[in-house]
Amino acid sequence: RRLQSWKNGCTVLKSQFLLVHQPQQLPPDNVSVQCGAITIPLSSNVKYLGLTIDWALSFEDHITRIRKDIGGKLACFRRGRRHLPQSARRQFYLAVIQSKLEYAINAYVHSLTEAKREALTKISKQAL
C-alpha cells in the first residue's frame, strides 16, 4: 500500500534487495520480497547512489569498479599529460581522480585491507 501512495510511483521491476550477513553464513534459500504480484530478486550486491554494496559489506566490487574507472581515465590522461602545464594536471587530479577516490569513502573505509589501500594509493600516485 505504501508503494501505491507514492506520488511518483516505484519501479518495482528495477528493484533489488540485499541481505547482509556474516561471510561464514549463507542466506536462506527461501528468502524473497514480494511487492504486489512481483517478486523482487535477492542480489549479492546492489549499486546505490554510486556505491556498490555487497552482502558481506567488504565493498570488493566497489573498489574494483573505482580502480577500473580511474584506470580508464588515467589512460586517456597519460596520452596528453606532457602537453599540459602542472596546474592543469593538478586540476585534473583533484576533479577526476581524487573526487572518485573519496566519494562515499566513509561508508567503506573500515573494510579496506592493506592490499586494497595499497591498490588505491598506487592508482592515485599514477595520476601524479
Secondary structure as the mmCIF struct_conf table of DSSP 4:
data_model
#
loop_
_struct_conf.conf_type_id
_struct_conf.id
_struct_conf.beg_label_comp_id
_struct_conf.beg_label_asym_id
_struct_conf.beg_label_seq_id
_struct_conf.end_label_comp_id
_struct_conf.end_label_asym_id
_struct_conf.end_label_seq_id
HELX_RH_AL_P HELX_RH_AL_P1 ARG A 2 SER A 5
BEND BEND1 LYS A 7 ASN A 8
HELX_RH_3T_P HELX_RH_3T_P1 VAL A 12 LYS A 14
STRN STRN1 PHE A 17 LEU A 18
TURN_TY1_P TURN_TY1_P1 PRO A 23 GLN A 24
BEND BEND2 GLN A 25 GLN A 25
HELX_LH_PP_P HELX_LH_PP_P1 LEU A 26 PRO A 28
TURN_TY1_P TURN_TY1_P2 ASP A 29 ASN A 30
STRN STRN2 VAL A 33 CYS A 35
TURN_TY1_P TURN_TY1_P3 GLY A 36 ALA A 37
STRN STRN3 ILE A 38 ILE A 40
HELX_LH_PP_P HELX_LH_PP_P2 PRO A 41 PRO A 41
STRN STRN4 LEU A 42 SER A 43
BEND BEND3 SER A 44 SER A 44
STRN STRN5 ASN A 45 TYR A 48
TURN_TY1_P TURN_TY1_P4 LEU A 49 GLY A 50
STRN STRN6 LEU A 51 ASP A 54
TURN_TY1_P TURN_TY1_P5 TRP A 55 ALA A 56
BEND BEND4 LEU A 57 LEU A 57
HELX_RH_AL_P HELX_RH_AL_P2 GLU A 60 GLY A 80
HELX_RH_3T_P HELX_RH_3T_P2 ARG A 81 HIS A 83
BEND BEND5 LEU A 84 LEU A 84
HELX_RH_AL_P HELX_RH_AL_P3 GLN A 86 PHE A 92
HELX_RH_PI_P HELX_RH_PI_P1 TYR A 93 GLN A 98
HELX_RH_AL_P HELX_RH_AL_P4 SER A 99 GLU A 102
TURN_TY1_P TURN_TY1_P6 TYR A 103 ALA A 104
HELX_RH_AL_P HELX_RH_AL_P5 ILE A 105 TYR A 108
HELX_RH_3T_P HELX_RH_3T_P3 VAL A 109 SER A 111
HELX_RH_AL_P HELX_RH_AL_P6 GLU A 114 ALA A 127
#
